[in-house]
Amino acid sequence: MPVHTKRRLRAAATPWLFASPAIVLFALFLIIPIGYAIYLSFRGFRIEGGGAFGRRVQTFIGFDNYTAALTDPEYVAGLGRVLLYGVISIPTVLGLALLFALLLDTPRVRARGFSRTAIFLPYAVPGVIASLLWGFLYLPSTSPVSYLARELNAGPLDFFGFPALYFSLANIALWSGVGFNMIIIFTSLRAIPTSVYEAARIDGATELQIAWRIKIPLVAPALVLTGLFSVIGTLQLYSEPATLKPMTAAISSTWVPLMKIYQEAFTNDNLGGAAAASVVLALGILVLSLLLLRFFQRRTFGDNV
Protein backbone atom coordinates (compact mmCIF):
# COMPACT_ATOMS: atom_id res chain seq x y z
CA MET A 1 0.00 0.00 0.00
CA PRO A 2 1.44 3.40 -0.96
CA VAL A 3 2.64 5.67 1.83
CA HIS A 4 0.25 8.51 0.94
CA THR A 5 -2.70 6.09 1.08
CA LYS A 6 -1.66 4.92 4.56
CA ARG A 7 -1.40 8.52 5.72
CA ARG A 8 -4.83 9.32 4.32
CA LEU A 9 -6.37 6.29 6.03
CA ARG A 10 -4.63 7.14 9.29
CA ALA A 11 -5.89 10.73 9.10
CA ALA A 12 -9.42 9.52 8.43
CA ALA A 13 -9.33 7.00 11.30
CA THR A 14 -7.83 9.33 13.93
CA PRO A 15 -11.06 11.27 14.70
CA TRP A 16 -12.99 8.02 15.05
CA LEU A 17 -10.30 6.67 17.38
CA PHE A 18 -10.61 9.69 19.68
CA ALA A 19 -14.40 9.57 19.54
CA SER A 20 -14.62 5.81 20.10
CA PRO A 21 -14.90 5.97 23.96
CA ALA A 22 -17.83 8.38 23.70
CA ILE A 23 -19.42 6.26 20.95
CA VAL A 24 -19.09 3.09 23.05
CA LEU A 25 -20.60 4.77 26.12
CA PHE A 26 -23.39 6.28 23.99
CA ALA A 27 -24.22 2.86 22.58
CA LEU A 28 -24.03 1.04 25.94
CA PHE A 29 -26.06 3.49 27.99
CA LEU A 30 -28.46 4.94 25.43
CA ILE A 31 -28.85 3.06 22.14
CA ILE A 32 -28.89 -0.47 23.57
CA PRO A 33 -31.27 0.37 26.48
CA ILE A 34 -33.64 2.14 24.06
CA GLY A 35 -33.58 -0.84 21.72
CA TYR A 36 -34.18 -3.26 24.59
CA ALA A 37 -37.08 -1.15 25.88
CA ILE A 38 -38.67 -1.19 22.42
CA TYR A 39 -38.17 -4.95 22.28
CA LEU A 40 -39.80 -5.43 25.70
CA SER A 41 -42.73 -3.20 24.72
CA PHE A 42 -43.87 -5.85 22.25
CA ARG A 43 -43.55 -8.67 24.76
CA GLY A 44 -45.91 -9.85 27.47
CA PHE A 45 -46.76 -12.80 29.70
CA ARG A 46 -49.39 -15.35 28.78
CA ILE A 47 -50.49 -18.58 30.39
CA GLU A 48 -49.70 -21.72 28.41
CA GLY A 49 -51.41 -24.92 29.35
CA GLY A 50 -54.70 -25.27 31.17
CA GLY A 51 -55.70 -25.92 34.73
CA ALA A 52 -53.28 -25.94 37.62
CA PHE A 53 -50.34 -26.86 35.38
CA GLY A 54 -50.40 -23.73 33.26
CA ARG A 55 -47.17 -21.79 33.19
CA ARG A 56 -46.48 -18.11 32.64
CA VAL A 57 -44.31 -17.47 29.59
CA GLN A 58 -43.17 -14.32 27.85
CA THR A 59 -44.20 -14.05 24.22
CA PHE A 60 -44.78 -11.54 21.43
CA ILE A 61 -48.13 -9.75 21.88
CA GLY A 62 -47.90 -7.02 19.24
CA PHE A 63 -49.27 -3.59 20.12
CA ASP A 64 -51.35 -4.79 23.10
CA ASN A 65 -49.06 -3.00 25.59
CA TYR A 66 -49.32 0.25 23.64
CA THR A 67 -53.10 -0.02 23.50
CA ALA A 68 -53.21 -0.67 27.24
CA ALA A 69 -50.95 2.33 27.96
CA LEU A 70 -52.92 4.76 25.78
CA THR A 71 -56.25 3.65 27.23
CA ASP A 72 -55.12 3.51 30.85
CA PRO A 73 -57.06 6.22 32.74
CA GLU A 74 -54.35 6.55 35.41
CA TYR A 75 -51.63 7.09 32.80
CA VAL A 76 -53.72 9.66 30.91
CA ALA A 77 -54.64 11.42 34.17
CA GLY A 78 -50.94 11.58 35.07
CA LEU A 79 -50.22 13.29 31.77
CA GLY A 80 -52.93 15.84 32.57
CA ARG A 81 -51.38 16.54 35.98
CA VAL A 82 -47.96 17.03 34.41
CA LEU A 83 -49.38 19.49 31.88
CA LEU A 84 -51.10 21.49 34.63
CA TYR A 85 -47.90 21.50 36.65
CA GLY A 86 -45.97 22.69 33.57
CA VAL A 87 -48.40 25.55 32.93
CA ILE A 88 -47.55 26.84 36.41
CA SER A 89 -43.83 26.05 36.66
CA ILE A 90 -42.37 26.69 33.20
CA PRO A 91 -43.42 30.36 32.71
CA THR A 92 -42.51 31.19 36.32
CA VAL A 93 -39.07 29.59 36.18
CA LEU A 94 -38.16 31.11 32.82
CA GLY A 95 -39.60 34.51 33.76
CA LEU A 96 -37.60 34.75 36.98
CA ALA A 97 -34.46 33.40 35.28
CA LEU A 98 -34.74 36.10 32.61
CA LEU A 99 -35.42 38.79 35.22
CA PHE A 100 -32.40 37.85 37.34
CA ALA A 101 -30.16 37.62 34.25
CA LEU A 102 -31.24 41.08 33.12
CA LEU A 103 -30.70 42.54 36.61
CA LEU A 104 -27.22 41.01 36.84
CA ASP A 105 -26.37 42.42 33.41
CA THR A 106 -27.16 46.02 34.33
CA PRO A 107 -24.04 48.22 34.45
CA ARG A 108 -24.48 49.49 38.04
CA VAL A 109 -25.18 46.15 39.71
CA ARG A 110 -23.10 45.37 42.80
CA ALA A 111 -21.75 42.03 43.99
CA ARG A 112 -22.50 40.45 40.61
CA GLY A 113 -20.35 37.38 41.24
CA PHE A 114 -21.83 36.71 44.68
CA SER A 115 -25.39 37.21 43.45
CA ARG A 116 -24.85 34.92 40.47
CA THR A 117 -23.43 32.19 42.72
CA ALA A 118 -26.21 32.59 45.30
CA ILE A 119 -28.93 32.26 42.65
CA PHE A 120 -27.25 29.27 41.02
CA LEU A 121 -26.36 27.46 44.27
CA PRO A 122 -29.80 25.80 44.86
CA TYR A 123 -29.40 24.01 41.51
CA ALA A 124 -26.42 22.12 43.01
CA VAL A 125 -28.70 20.58 45.66
CA PRO A 126 -29.98 17.16 44.48
CA GLY A 127 -33.68 17.10 43.67
CA VAL A 128 -34.51 14.46 46.28
CA ILE A 129 -32.84 16.46 49.06
CA ALA A 130 -34.57 19.66 47.93
CA SER A 131 -37.92 17.84 47.89
CA LEU A 132 -37.35 16.53 51.41
CA LEU A 133 -36.39 19.97 52.70
CA TRP A 134 -39.46 21.60 51.18
CA GLY A 135 -41.64 18.67 52.23
CA PHE A 136 -40.85 19.28 55.89
CA LEU A 137 -41.56 22.97 55.37
CA TYR A 138 -44.96 22.01 53.91
CA LEU A 139 -46.00 19.60 56.69
CA PRO A 140 -48.38 21.28 59.18
CA SER A 141 -46.50 19.77 62.14
CA THR A 142 -43.06 21.07 61.07
CA SER A 143 -43.81 24.06 58.84
CA PRO A 144 -42.86 27.45 60.35
CA VAL A 145 -45.40 29.09 58.03
CA SER A 146 -48.19 26.90 59.43
CA TYR A 147 -46.96 27.64 62.95
CA LEU A 148 -47.23 31.39 62.33
CA ALA A 149 -50.66 30.89 60.78
CA ARG A 150 -51.83 28.99 63.87
CA GLU A 151 -50.44 31.70 66.13
CA LEU A 152 -52.42 34.25 64.15
CA ASN A 153 -55.56 32.08 64.47
CA ALA A 154 -55.54 31.44 60.71
CA GLY A 155 -55.25 27.68 61.14
CA PRO A 156 -52.60 25.42 59.57
CA LEU A 157 -52.02 25.96 55.88
CA ASP A 158 -52.69 22.99 53.59
CA PHE A 159 -49.81 22.94 51.11
CA PHE A 160 -50.91 19.52 49.80
CA GLY A 161 -54.50 20.37 48.95
CA PHE A 162 -55.88 21.20 45.52
CA PRO A 163 -54.71 23.36 43.80
CA ALA A 164 -52.01 24.28 46.35
CA LEU A 165 -50.21 20.98 45.68
CA TYR A 166 -49.30 22.06 42.14
CA PHE A 167 -47.90 25.35 43.41
CA SER A 168 -45.98 23.49 46.12
CA LEU A 169 -44.36 21.26 43.50
CA ALA A 170 -43.74 24.20 41.19
CA ASN A 171 -42.03 26.02 44.05
CA ILE A 172 -39.48 23.21 44.32
CA ALA A 173 -38.80 23.45 40.58
CA LEU A 174 -38.61 27.22 40.92
CA TRP A 175 -36.09 27.05 43.75
CA SER A 176 -33.78 24.66 41.92
CA GLY A 177 -34.33 25.54 38.26
CA VAL A 178 -34.08 29.32 38.16
CA GLY A 179 -30.31 29.35 38.72
CA PHE A 180 -29.49 26.96 35.89
CA ASN A 181 -31.62 28.82 33.36
CA MET A 182 -30.35 32.17 34.61
CA ILE A 183 -26.74 31.15 33.95
CA ILE A 184 -27.56 30.19 30.35
CA ILE A 185 -29.41 33.45 29.69
CA PHE A 186 -26.80 35.56 31.50
CA THR A 187 -24.00 33.96 29.47
CA SER A 188 -25.90 34.80 26.30
CA LEU A 189 -26.30 38.40 27.48
CA ARG A 190 -22.57 38.75 28.17
CA ALA A 191 -21.85 37.66 24.60
CA ILE A 192 -23.67 40.70 23.16
CA PRO A 193 -21.18 43.43 22.13
CA THR A 194 -21.25 46.40 24.50
CA SER A 195 -21.15 48.75 21.52
CA VAL A 196 -24.81 47.88 20.87
CA TYR A 197 -25.77 49.18 24.33
CA GLU A 198 -23.57 52.24 24.03
CA ALA A 199 -25.18 53.21 20.74
CA ALA A 200 -28.63 52.81 22.27
CA ARG A 201 -27.70 54.96 25.28
CA ILE A 202 -26.34 57.68 22.99
CA ASP A 203 -29.72 57.67 21.23
CA GLY A 204 -31.37 58.25 24.62
CA ALA A 205 -32.64 54.76 25.41
CA THR A 206 -33.20 53.90 29.07
CA GLU A 207 -32.02 50.66 30.67
CA LEU A 208 -35.59 49.35 30.59
CA GLN A 209 -35.89 50.11 26.87
CA ILE A 210 -32.51 48.47 26.21
CA ALA A 211 -33.61 45.36 28.09
CA TRP A 212 -36.98 45.13 26.31
CA ARG A 213 -35.99 46.14 22.79
CA ILE A 214 -32.39 44.86 22.53
CA LYS A 215 -31.44 42.31 25.17
CA ILE A 216 -34.52 40.10 25.18
CA PRO A 217 -34.72 39.80 21.34
CA LEU A 218 -31.00 39.02 21.14
CA VAL A 219 -31.17 36.27 23.79
CA ALA A 220 -34.21 34.65 22.17
CA PRO A 221 -32.17 31.54 21.16
CA ALA A 222 -31.14 31.06 24.81
CA LEU A 223 -34.78 31.43 25.87
CA VAL A 224 -35.80 28.80 23.32
CA LEU A 225 -33.10 26.45 24.64
CA THR A 226 -34.05 26.90 28.29
CA GLY A 227 -37.73 26.60 27.42
CA LEU A 228 -37.10 23.32 25.63
CA PHE A 229 -35.11 21.98 28.59
CA SER A 230 -37.93 23.02 30.91
CA VAL A 231 -40.58 21.25 28.83
CA ILE A 232 -38.53 18.05 28.72
CA GLY A 233 -37.84 18.22 32.47
CA THR A 234 -41.53 18.81 33.21
CA LEU A 235 -42.65 15.76 31.26
CA GLN A 236 -40.03 13.72 33.14
CA LEU A 237 -41.31 14.85 36.55
CA TYR A 238 -40.71 12.11 39.11
CA SER A 239 -38.44 12.80 42.09
CA GLU A 240 -40.49 15.63 43.62
CA PRO A 241 -43.89 13.86 43.81
CA ALA A 242 -42.28 10.51 44.61
CA THR A 243 -40.39 12.07 47.53
CA LEU A 244 -43.45 13.92 48.84
CA LYS A 245 -45.76 10.90 48.44
CA PRO A 246 -45.14 9.46 51.96
CA MET A 247 -46.06 12.87 53.43
CA THR A 248 -49.52 13.19 51.93
CA ALA A 249 -52.36 11.08 50.60
CA ALA A 250 -52.96 13.61 47.83
CA ILE A 251 -50.14 12.08 45.78
CA SER A 252 -50.89 8.54 44.64
CA SER A 253 -48.38 5.95 43.44
CA THR A 254 -49.38 6.75 39.84
CA TRP A 255 -49.64 10.54 40.16
CA VAL A 256 -47.38 11.25 37.16
CA PRO A 257 -46.50 9.04 34.16
CA LEU A 258 -43.05 8.06 35.43
CA MET A 259 -44.52 6.96 38.77
CA LYS A 260 -47.06 4.86 36.85
CA ILE A 261 -44.25 3.34 34.78
CA TYR A 262 -42.27 2.54 37.94
CA GLN A 263 -45.28 0.84 39.52
CA GLU A 264 -45.92 -1.28 36.42
CA ALA A 265 -42.29 -2.36 36.19
CA PHE A 266 -41.33 -3.02 39.82
CA THR A 267 -44.63 -3.50 41.66
CA ASN A 268 -46.91 -5.16 39.11
CA ASP A 269 -44.06 -7.05 37.36
CA ASN A 270 -45.31 -5.81 34.00
CA LEU A 271 -42.08 -4.94 32.22
CA GLY A 272 -43.74 -4.98 28.79
CA GLY A 273 -46.43 -2.50 29.83
CA ALA A 274 -43.86 -0.26 31.54
CA ALA A 275 -41.64 -0.35 28.46
CA ALA A 276 -44.56 0.55 26.17
CA ALA A 277 -45.59 3.44 28.43
CA SER A 278 -41.95 4.62 28.45
CA VAL A 279 -41.77 4.52 24.66
CA VAL A 280 -45.05 6.44 24.38
CA LEU A 281 -43.75 9.09 26.79
CA ALA A 282 -40.39 9.32 25.01
CA LEU A 283 -42.05 9.69 21.61
CA GLY A 284 -44.39 12.33 23.02
CA ILE A 285 -41.43 14.30 24.41
CA LEU A 286 -39.57 13.98 21.10
CA VAL A 287 -42.52 15.11 18.97
CA LEU A 288 -43.42 17.97 21.31
CA SER A 289 -39.79 19.12 21.48
CA LEU A 290 -39.46 19.14 17.69
CA LEU A 291 -42.74 21.03 17.27
CA LEU A 292 -41.81 23.62 19.88
CA LEU A 293 -38.31 24.00 18.47
CA ARG A 294 -39.65 24.48 14.96
CA PHE A 295 -42.30 26.95 16.14
CA PHE A 296 -39.88 29.11 18.12
CA GLN A 297 -37.28 28.97 15.36
CA ARG A 298 -39.81 30.40 12.94
CA ARG A 299 -40.87 33.07 15.43
CA THR A 300 -37.26 33.95 16.25
CA PHE A 301 -35.45 33.60 12.94
CA GLY A 302 -38.30 33.93 10.44
CA ASP A 303 -38.78 31.65 7.45
CA ASN A 304 -35.03 31.23 6.81
CA VAL A 305 -34.76 28.12 8.99
N, C-alpha and C positions, 0 to 999 in steps of 0.2 A: 504494500500500500504506500503510495507516495507520501512524502513528509507533509506537504501542504494539506492533503486530505486528512491526515491524522490530526493536524492542528485545528482544522475546521471542525472535526468531530469532537475534539476535546473542548473547544470553545462552546460548541452547542450543548455539550453534556454538563459543563460546569454549573450553569444556573440550576439545572435540575438536581444536581448533586447537593447544592446548598439548600435547595427547597425541599429535599426529600424528607428530612425529619418532620417538617410541618405537614407535608402531604400524608405521611404515615399516621401522624396523630389525628389529622383531619379525617382520614378514612376510618381509623379505629374507634374514635369517639363521636363521630357524627354520621358518616355515610353508612357504616355497617349497622349501628343501632337503628337508624331510620329504616334501612332495608329490612331488618329483622322485625321492627314494629309493623311495617306494612305486611310482611309475611304472616305475623301472628293475627293481624286483623281479619284475615280470611280463614282463620282456623277456629274451631270450637269443639266442645266435648259433646259426645253423643253416647247413648247407651246401646251397646251391642249385646245381643242375646237376651232372652226373655226371662222372666221370673227372678228368683233370688240369685241366679248365676250370671246376670247381666254385668258387664264391665264397662267402665267409663273410658272411652278412647278419644283421642284428639284427631279430628279429621277436617277436611276442607268443607266449609259451609257457605262459600260464596259471599254475597253482600248482606247476609243476615245480621252480622254485627253492626254494620253501618245503618241498616234499617232500624235496629233496636236503639242505637245511639241517637239518631235523628228524631225518633218518636218517643224517646224517654222524657216524661214531663219534668223530672228532677234535673236532667241535663239542660233542657231548654230553659227552665226557670233559673238555673245557675248562670246561663248566658245573659238572661235579662238582668240579674243582679249585678253582674260585672259591667254591663253597659250603663246602668244607673250610677254605679260607683265611678265609672270613667267620666260621665257627664259632670260629676262634682269635682273629681280630683285633677283631671288633666288641665282644664282651663285655669284652675287655681294655681297649680304647680308652675305651669309655664308663665302665667302672668306675674307671679312673684319673682320667678327666676329672671325674667326680663326686667322687672322693676329694679331689683338689686343690681343687676349688671349695668343698667343705665346709671344708677346712683354712684356705683363705684367708678364709672368712667367719666364722671364730671371732673372738671379741672381742679376744683377747690376742695375735693374730698380729702379728709384726713384719715390717717391710719388705714390706708387702703389694703395693705398686706394683711394686717390683723383682721380686718373686717372680712376679707375674702376667705381667710382660713377659718374664721368662726362660722361663716355661713356654710362652708363646705364640710366642716368637721362632722356634723351629724350623718353625712353620707357614709363615713367610715365605720359607723356602728352597724353591725350585722342586723338584718331585718328581724330576725327572731328576737334578739335582745331588745331592739327598739319596741317591738310589739309587746313584749313582757313588761317593759318599763311603762308604756302607755296604758297597758291593761290594768296594772295596779293603780294608776292614776284615775282610771275610769270606774273601778269597783267602788260601790258606795261605802264599804267598810274601811277602805284605805285611801280614798280620794280626798285630798285637801280641799278641792272645790266643793265636793259634797258636804264636807265638814263645815265649811263656811256657810253653805246654803242652809244647813240644819241650824247653825247658830243664829242665822237671820230669820229663822222660822219659815224658810222657803222649801223645806223638805229636801231629801237627797235627790240629786239629779240622776236621771236614767240615761246614761250614755249608750246603753245597749238596746234602747227601744227604737221603734220605727217613727220617723226616718233618721233619728239621731245616730243609729248604728253606722249608716253610710258616711256621715260626717266624721264619726270617730275613726273609721278606717281611712278616710281621705286625709285626716289630720296626720296619721302616721306616715302616709306617702308624702304629704306636704313637708313634714319635718325632715325626712331623709332624702327626698328627691330634688328639692329646690337647689341645694348646693351644687349637685352634679350638673344640672341644666344651666345654672348660673355661670359655672366655669366655662362651659362650651360657648355660651352667648358672649361672655365677657372677653374670651380669647378672640372671638370674631370681631368684636368692637375694637380691640387693640390693634387689629390688622388693618383697620381703615386709616389711610394717610391723614395726618393731622392738618395738612394743607386744605383739605375739604372743609374742616371745621373753621379754620382761620378765614377762608374766603366767605363762609356764611356769616361769621361774626362781623367782618368788614361790611357786609351788606346790611347789617343791623338785625340779624336773627338772634333771638333769645335762646337760652339753653333748652327750654322746652320745645321751641320750634325746631332746633337742631335735632333733638331726640326724636321728635315725631316725624319730621320730613326727611331726615338724612339717615340717622342711625338705624331706626327700625327697618326701613326699606332695604338698607345695605346688609343687615344681618338676617334677612328673610331666609336664606339657605340654612343658617344655624337653627332658626326657629322650626323649619321643616324637619330638620334632623332630630331635634329634641322632641318635637311633637310625635314623630314616628316612633322613637324609642319609648315614649310615654304610652302610646297606644299598644305597642307590643307588650310592655310591662303590665299594663292594666289587664289585658286578656290572659296573662299568665299569673294573675293574682292567686296566691296560695298561702304564703307564710303568715301573713297578718291574720286572716280569719282562722286558719288552723291553730295558731298560737292562742288566739282569744277564745276559741271554742270551749275549752274547759271552764271558762269564767262566766259563760252565759248560755242560756238555753235558746237564745235568739239565733245562734249560728248552728246549723245542723251539720252533720258529717258530709253532706253533699251540697253545701251552700254555694260553692263556685265550681266550675267545670273541672278544675284540677283536683279538687277534693273528691268529686264524684269519680274521677278516673282512679284516684288512689284507693278509694273504697272498693271499686270493682276489681282492681288488680290484687290487693293484699288482704282484703276482708272477705270478699265474695269469691275469690279464686277464679275470676273470669278474666284471664289475661287477654283473650281475643276481643272481648267487649271493651276492655280498657285501651287496648291498642287501636281499635277502630275509633273510639272517642278521641284519642290523642291525635290520630291522623286527621279527623274532621276539624279539630281545633287548630292544628298546625296549618291545614289548608285554608281555613278561615282567616287566620292571622296573615298568611302569605297574600291571599287575594285582597284583603282589606289594606294591607301595607302598600301593595302595588297601586291600588286605586287611589289611596290618599297621596302617595308620592307623585303619581301622574297628575292628579288634580292640582296639588300645590306647585308642581313644576310649571304647569300651564299658567297658574295665577301669578307666579313669581317671575318666570322667564318668558312668558308669552308663548307663541306658537312655534318658536324656534327649537323646541326640544323634541 
